[in-house]
């Protein structure tokens, strides 16, 4: 199964609320994510990562996010990648 990477630009002051979101996503979607942050060029980018998740789980996470007021004015970009294993 692929890994999911969901990124968005947000105010760095939202970091604690985004950590709460990771807990909420785990509770309702059944998968534990990690939150990463990058601060450069006067812009803060957050990235949620979820390992080994199905398309259905990604859909559940994004449906939960769509209902969460935290993401009302944020554009979430979701990408998934399959790990390449050595032959």
HELIX and SHEET records of a PDB file:
HELIX    1   1 UNK A   12  UNK A   14  5                                   3    
HELIX    2   2 UNK A   15  UNK A   29  1                                  15    
HELIX    3   3 UNK A   55  UNK A   67  1                                  13    
HELIX    4   4 UNK A   69  UNK A   71  5                                   3    
SHEET    1   A 4 UNK A  34  UNK A  40  0                                        
SHEET    2   A 4 UNK A  43  UNK A  53 -1                                        
SHEET    3   A 4 UNK A   2  UNK A   9 -1                                        
SHEET    4   A 4 UNK A  77  UNK A  81 -1                                        
END                                                                             
